[in-house]
C-alpha cells in the first residue's frame, strides 16, 4: 500500500467484479462530493477514432473489428477477447498503459486543499497489479450467482457467456480477501447507500 501521509490527495481505488454494482457505488461517493474517475471511460477514450490505441487494436485484430464509421465494434471485440486469453492480454497491453497514464494525470491535477481523497474505479485493479499504486482499496462485492444473474439481465447474454465474462476476472472472494474495505451489494440499494455513507464518513475523518 502507498504511504498516504504526504501532502497530496489520498488515492483510493474502487474495484470488484462485473455486475457487482461498482458504478452505483461510485456515483454515491460522487454525490457525497468525492472526485471520481472511471477507468472504463478512459479505456474507451484510449481506442477512440483517430487514436494510436485504435490503430494498434486494428493491427492486432484486423479491420473486421470496426463498424462502418471507423469506430470499434466493442461487442465483436468482446466476443473475441473473452473467448481467448491471449487475445485479451494483447488488448490489455494496448489499453492499460494509456489508462494508467491518464489516471495518474487526473490524480496529480487534484488540489489537496480542496479534496482529502479521491476515487478511481478500476475493474481489473488486482488483475493488473495496480493495487500497489493506491493508499486504500474498496471492493464492491456480491456472491457469484448474483453476478451471473445480473449480467444476464443487464446485458442480455446467455448463462454460458455470462460465466465466461466472470471467469475472465479474479474471483470476487480473492478480491475481498485483499481489500481494505468491502461494500456488499446483495441487499437493497438503501443498504448499499448506507454502507457508502458510513465508509465516506470514516475515510473523510482525521488520520485515516
C-alpha positions as CSV (number, residue, x, y, z in Angstrom):
1,X,0.0,0.0,0.0
2,X,1.2,3.5,-0.8
3,X,2.1,5.8,2.1
4,X,-0.7,8.4,2.2
5,X,0.8,10.7,4.8
6,X,2.3,13.3,2.4
7,X,0.6,16.4,1.3
8,X,-1.4,15.1,-1.6
9,X,-4.8,13.8,-2.3
10,X,-5.1,10.3,-1.0
11,X,-5.7,7.8,-3.7
12,X,-8.4,5.3,-3.2
13,X,-9.2,2.5,-5.7
14,X,-12.7,1.1,-6.2
15,X,-12.9,-2.3,-7.7
16,X,-14.9,-5.5,-7.6
17,X,-16.3,-7.9,-10.2
18,X,-18.5,-7.5,-13.2
19,X,-22.1,-6.6,-12.2
20,X,-21.3,-6.2,-8.5
21,X,-22.5,-2.6,-8.5
22,X,-19.3,-0.5,-8.8
23,X,-20.9,2.2,-10.9
24,X,-23.7,2.7,-8.4
25,X,-21.3,2.9,-5.5
26,X,-19.0,5.3,-7.4
27,X,-22.0,7.5,-8.2
28,X,-23.0,7.6,-4.5
29,X,-19.5,8.6,-3.5
30,X,-19.6,11.4,-6.1
31,X,-23.0,12.5,-4.7
32,X,-21.1,13.0,-1.4
33,X,-18.5,15.2,-3.0
34,X,-15.7,12.7,-3.7
35,X,-13.9,13.3,-7.0
36,X,-14.0,10.1,-9.1
37,X,-12.7,8.8,-12.4
38,X,-13.9,5.8,-14.3
39,X,-11.3,3.6,-16.0
40,X,-13.9,2.2,-18.4
41,X,-14.4,5.7,-19.8
42,X,-10.6,6.1,-20.1
43,X,-10.3,2.8,-21.8
44,X,-12.9,3.8,-24.4
45,X,-11.1,7.1,-25.0
46,X,-7.8,5.2,-25.4
47,X,-9.3,3.4,-28.5
48,X,-11.4,6.3,-29.9
49,X,-11.3,7.0,-33.6
50,X,-8.0,8.5,-34.6
51,X,-6.0,7.4,-31.6
52,X,-2.8,5.4,-31.7
53,X,-4.7,2.9,-29.4
54,X,-7.3,2.1,-32.1
55,X,-4.6,1.8,-34.7
56,X,-2.8,-0.7,-32.5
57,X,-6.0,-2.7,-32.0
58,X,-6.7,-2.8,-35.7
59,X,-3.2,-4.0,-36.3
60,X,-3.7,-6.8,-33.8
61,X,-7.3,-7.8,-34.6
62,X,-7.9,-6.7,-38.1
63,X,-10.3,-4.2,-39.7
64,X,-13.1,-6.6,-39.1
65,X,-13.5,-5.3,-35.5
66,X,-14.5,-1.8,-36.9
67,X,-18.0,-0.6,-37.7
68,X,-18.6,1.3,-40.9
69,X,-17.9,4.7,-39.2
70,X,-14.4,3.5,-38.3
71,X,-15.2,3.2,-34.6
72,X,-14.5,0.0,-32.6
73,X,-17.2,-2.7,-32.7
74,X,-17.0,-3.3,-28.9
75,X,-19.4,-6.3,-29.0
76,X,-17.4,-8.1,-31.6
77,X,-14.1,-7.4,-29.9
78,X,-15.5,-8.6,-26.6
79,X,-16.6,-11.8,-28.2
80,X,-13.0,-12.4,-29.3
81,X,-11.1,-11.5,-26.2
82,X,-13.4,-13.2,-23.6
83,X,-13.0,-16.4,-25.6
84,X,-9.2,-16.2,-26.0
85,X,-7.0,-15.3,-23.0
86,X,-4.0,-14.5,-25.3
87,X,-6.2,-12.0,-27.3
88,X,-7.4,-10.4,-24.1
89,X,-3.9,-10.0,-22.8
90,X,-2.9,-8.4,-26.1
91,X,-5.8,-5.9,-25.9
92,X,-4.9,-5.1,-22.3
93,X,-1.3,-4.4,-23.2
94,X,-2.6,-1.8,-25.6
95,X,-5.2,-0.1,-23.4
96,X,-4.0,-0.4,-19.8
97,X,-0.8,1.8,-20.1
98,X,-2.8,4.7,-21.5
99,X,-5.5,4.3,-18.8
100,X,-2.8,4.3,-16.1
101,X,-1.2,7.4,-17.6
102,X,-4.5,9.3,-17.7
103,X,-5.4,8.2,-14.2
104,X,-2.0,9.5,-12.8
105,X,-2.5,12.8,-14.6
106,X,-6.0,13.1,-13.1
107,X,-4.9,12.5,-9.5
108,X,-1.9,14.8,-9.9
109,X,-4.2,17.7,-11.0
110,X,-6.4,17.5,-7.9
111,X,-5.9,20.1,-5.2
112,X,-5.3,18.6,-1.8
113,X,-6.6,21.8,-0.2
114,X,-10.0,21.0,-1.7
115,X,-10.1,17.3,-1.7
116,X,-8.9,15.0,1.1
117,X,-9.2,11.9,-1.0
118,X,-10.4,10.8,-4.5
119,X,-11.6,7.6,-6.1
120,X,-10.5,5.7,-9.2
121,X,-12.9,3.0,-10.4
122,X,-10.7,0.2,-11.8
123,X,-12.4,-3.1,-12.6
124,X,-9.2,-5.0,-13.2
125,X,-7.2,-3.5,-10.3
126,X,-5.8,-6.7,-8.8
127,X,-5.5,-8.5,-12.2
128,X,-3.1,-5.8,-13.4
129,X,-1.3,-5.3,-10.1
130,X,-2.4,-1.7,-9.8
131,X,-3.5,-2.1,-6.2
132,X,0.1,-1.1,-5.2
133,X,-0.5,2.3,-6.7
134,X,-3.2,3.2,-4.1
135,X,-3.4,4.2,-0.5
136,X,-6.5,2.0,0.0
137,X,-8.8,-0.3,-1.9
138,X,-12.6,-0.6,-1.7
139,X,-14.0,-3.8,-3.1
140,X,-17.7,-3.9,-4.1
141,X,-18.9,-7.5,-3.8
142,X,-21.8,-9.8,-4.1
143,X,-22.0,-13.6,-4.5
144,X,-21.1,-15.0,-7.9
145,X,-24.5,-16.3,-8.7
146,X,-25.9,-12.8,-8.2
147,X,-23.3,-11.6,-10.6
148,X,-24.3,-14.1,-13.2
149,X,-28.0,-13.2,-12.8
150,X,-27.3,-9.5,-13.1
151,X,-25.1,-10.0,-16.2
152,X,-27.8,-12.0,-17.9
153,X,-30.5,-9.4,-17.0
154,X,-28.4,-6.4,-17.8
155,X,-26.5,-7.4,-20.9
156,X,-28.9,-10.0,-22.4
157,X,-26.2,-12.7,-22.5
158,X,-26.6,-16.4,-22.2
159,X,-25.6,-18.0,-19.0
160,X,-22.6,-19.5,-20.7
161,X,-21.4,-16.1,-21.9
162,X,-22.1,-14.6,-18.5
163,X,-20.0,-17.2,-16.8
164,X,-17.3,-16.7,-19.4
165,X,-17.2,-13.0,-18.5
166,X,-16.9,-13.9,-14.8
167,X,-14.2,-16.4,-15.4
168,X,-12.0,-13.7,-17.1
169,X,-11.7,-11.9,-13.8
170,X,-10.1,-12.8,-10.5
171,X,-12.8,-14.5,-8.2
172,X,-14.6,-11.9,-6.1
173,X,-13.7,-13.8,-2.9
174,X,-10.0,-13.3,-3.7
175,X,-10.5,-9.5,-4.2
176,X,-12.5,-9.3,-0.9
177,X,-9.6,-11.1,0.9
178,X,-7.1,-8.4,-0.3
179,X,-9.4,-5.4,0.2
180,X,-9.0,-2.6,2.8
181,X,-12.8,-2.0,2.8
182,X,-15.7,-4.0,1.4
183,X,-19.2,-2.9,0.4
184,X,-21.7,-5.7,-0.1
185,X,-24.4,-5.3,-2.6
186,X,-26.6,-8.3,-2.3
187,X,-29.1,-6.3,-0.3
188,X,-31.3,-3.3,-1.2
189,X,-30.0,-0.1,-2.7
190,X,-30.7,1.6,0.6
191,X,-28.4,-1.0,2.3
192,X,-25.6,-0.2,-0.2
193,X,-26.1,3.5,0.2
194,X,-25.8,3.3,4.0
195,X,-22.5,1.3,3.7
196,X,-21.2,4.0,1.3
197,X,-22.2,6.8,3.7
198,X,-20.5,5.2,6.7
199,X,-17.3,4.5,4.7
200,X,-17.3,8.0,3.3
201,X,-17.6,9.4,6.9
202,X,-14.7,7.2,8.0
203,X,-12.4,8.0,5.1
204,X,-13.1,11.7,5.4
205,X,-12.2,11.7,9.1
206,X,-8.9,12.7,10.6
207,X,-5.8,10.5,10.2
208,X,-7.5,7.6,8.4
